[in-house]
Amino acid sequence: MSVASLFFVLAQMCIIFFFSSLTADTIASWGITLGPHSYLAHVALYAGLGSLLYLMLLKMNVFLRLGYVWTLGFCFALADEVHQKYVPGRTFSVDDVKLDMLGIAIGIAVVALLLRLKRRES
């Protein structure tokens, strides 16, 4: 694991934490309403996190790597939702955790596919 990869993982976590810290009034003042695009935001942000975690742990055995990425992603998603419960106008949502985990899975799949294609070219 390199310092650079850890930096990018932590940066992505900070970005996610920033967005979940926004109050409902702040989000509404930006003209954003909750709906399908907010679901896509969950998936996209966590796909980024999943891919970065997967790359950070690339030197591990694949099964151990998948376990760590899945566990770390789930713990962060859960902690983020608990944090969001205390932000004015925001709530804890199990559905959001499910969307986050879908994003983690997509991030893992995309990176694994790209790495496999790269190996075939070599």
C-alpha positions as CSV (number, residue, x, y, z in Angstrom):
1,M,0.0,0.0,0.0
2,S,1.5,3.3,-1.0
3,V,1.1,6.7,0.7
4,A,-0.4,8.1,-2.5
5,S,-3.1,5.5,-2.7
6,L,-4.0,6.0,0.9
7,F,-4.2,9.7,0.3
8,F,-6.7,9.2,-2.6
9,V,-8.8,6.9,-0.4
10,L,-8.9,9.4,2.4
11,A,-9.6,12.3,0.0
12,Q,-12.6,10.4,-1.4
13,M,-13.9,9.7,2.1
14,C,-13.6,13.4,2.9
15,I,-15.6,14.3,-0.2
16,I,-18.3,11.8,0.8
17,F,-18.3,13.1,4.3
18,F,-18.5,16.7,3.1
19,F,-21.6,16.0,1.0
20,S,-23.3,14.1,3.8
21,S,-22.6,17.0,6.2
22,L,-24.7,19.4,4.1
23,T,-28.0,20.3,5.8
24,A,-31.2,19.8,3.9
25,D,-31.6,23.6,3.7
26,T,-28.2,24.0,2.1
27,I,-28.9,21.3,-0.5
28,A,-32.3,22.9,-1.3
29,S,-30.7,26.3,-1.6
30,W,-28.5,24.8,-4.4
31,G,-31.6,23.8,-6.2
32,I,-31.0,20.1,-5.6
33,T,-34.0,17.9,-4.8
34,L,-33.9,14.4,-3.5
35,G,-34.7,11.9,-6.2
36,P,-33.1,9.6,-8.7
37,H,-30.1,11.8,-9.2
38,S,-29.3,11.6,-5.4
39,Y,-29.3,7.8,-5.8
40,L,-26.9,8.0,-8.6
41,A,-24.7,10.3,-6.5
42,H,-24.5,7.6,-3.8
43,V,-23.5,4.9,-6.3
44,A,-21.0,7.1,-8.1
45,L,-19.3,8.4,-5.0
46,Y,-19.0,4.9,-3.5
47,A,-17.9,3.4,-6.8
48,G,-15.0,5.8,-6.7
49,L,-14.3,4.7,-3.1
50,G,-14.6,1.0,-4.0
51,S,-12.2,1.3,-6.9
52,L,-9.6,3.3,-4.9
53,L,-9.8,0.8,-2.0
54,Y,-9.3,-2.0,-4.4
55,L,-6.3,-0.4,-6.0
56,M,-4.8,0.5,-2.6
57,L,-4.9,-3.1,-1.6
58,L,-3.8,-4.5,-5.0
59,K,-0.8,-6.5,-3.6
60,M,-3.0,-8.6,-1.3
61,N,-4.5,-12.0,-2.2
62,V,-7.6,-11.3,-4.2
63,F,-10.0,-12.9,-1.8
64,L,-8.5,-11.1,1.2
65,R,-8.6,-7.8,-0.9
66,L,-12.3,-8.3,-1.7
67,G,-13.1,-8.9,1.9
68,Y,-11.2,-5.9,3.1
69,V,-12.7,-3.6,0.4
70,W,-16.2,-4.8,1.1
71,T,-15.8,-4.6,4.9
72,L,-14.2,-1.1,4.8
73,G,-16.7,0.1,2.3
74,F,-19.6,-1.1,4.4
75,C,-18.2,0.3,7.7
76,F,-17.7,3.7,6.1
77,A,-21.2,3.7,4.5
78,L,-22.7,2.8,7.8
79,A,-20.7,5.3,9.8
80,D,-21.6,8.0,7.2
81,E,-25.3,7.2,7.5
82,V,-25.1,7.4,11.3
83,H,-23.3,10.7,11.0
84,Q,-26.0,12.0,8.6
85,K,-28.7,11.2,11.2
86,Y,-27.4,14.1,13.2
87,V,-27.3,16.6,10.4
88,P,-30.3,18.9,10.3
89,G,-32.9,17.7,7.8
90,R,-31.0,14.5,7.0
91,T,-31.8,11.0,8.1
92,F,-30.3,7.5,8.4
93,S,-31.3,5.3,5.5
94,V,-30.7,1.6,5.1
95,D,-31.5,2.1,1.4
96,D,-28.7,4.6,1.1
97,V,-26.3,2.0,2.6
98,K,-27.5,-0.5,0.0
99,L,-26.9,2.0,-2.8
100,D,-23.4,2.7,-1.3
101,M,-22.6,-1.0,-1.4
102,L,-23.8,-1.2,-5.0
103,G,-21.4,1.5,-5.7
104,I,-18.6,-0.4,-3.9
105,A,-19.4,-3.5,-6.0
106,I,-19.4,-1.5,-9.3
107,G,-16.1,0.2,-8.4
108,I,-14.5,-3.2,-7.7
109,A,-15.9,-4.8,-10.9
110,V,-14.7,-1.9,-13.1
111,V,-11.2,-1.9,-11.7
112,A,-10.9,-5.7,-11.8
113,L,-12.1,-5.7,-15.4
114,L,-9.7,-3.0,-16.4
115,L,-6.8,-4.8,-14.8
116,R,-7.7,-8.0,-16.5
117,L,-7.9,-6.3,-19.9
118,K,-4.5,-4.7,-19.2
119,R,-3.0,-8.1,-18.4
120,R,-4.3,-9.5,-21.6
121,E,-2.7,-6.7,-23.6
122,S,0.7,-7.4,-22.0
